[in-house]
Amino acid sequence: MKDRNQFIQYIAIVLICIINLGTLWYCAPLTENLSYLGNTLHHPVYLIIWASSAAAYFFWYTMKLMQALRYTSSLGKFCLGVVCIIMIISVCLPYDPMQYPQLSKWHTRLAMWSTIGYVLLFFHFLFDTFKKDYRFFRKAFPKYFTLVVFDSLLFLLNGGVSTLLEISFTIGMSLFLSYLLHENVPSK
């Protein structure tokens, strides 16, 4: 059963990498973001597939990690579900400030809030594990902090969200969750 779950997870990571790297075919990594793909280039289905696959992976494997490390906060688990759903909703809203100014604002707000919410929730989860499994915390926290700082620098140096930032966070977080589940979680 464990081998089957690992195989499914590896297939999911490969699909996430293909979907994310496929966006580079359409978007310049530093000058555009993925909203450009969905709204300007008229590939909204690709954008929805990208967001849905990332949000589903984040939800499923973060929840598995929470269960494995006995994370008991029902509010934290609820918030995880909410931010992952908002990630998908945000890309369903059009981003065209000239034609849909209010929807464009909500597209941006929801995308930013859901990502920031996920990042903060994962920090909360890591600090909660500090009390239960210091060895896990000591291995996981520096790597996660590095991922967040790297993506924050991409945001600051580019002056906003870029395709490179979006795909690096999605692929980086997916690989990080896989690493945590297979290398660091004590067996039950």
Secondary structure, DSSP 8 states (H G I E B T S, - for coil): -HHHHHHHHHHHHHHHHHHHHHGGGTS-TTT--HHIIIIIS--HHHHHHHHHHHHHHHHHHHHHHHHHTT---HHHHHHHHHHHHHHHHHHHS---TTT-HHHHHHHHHHHHHHHHHHHHHHHHHHHHHHHH-HHHHHHHHHHHHHHHHHHHHHHHHHTS--HHHHHHHHHHHHHHHHHIIIIIS---
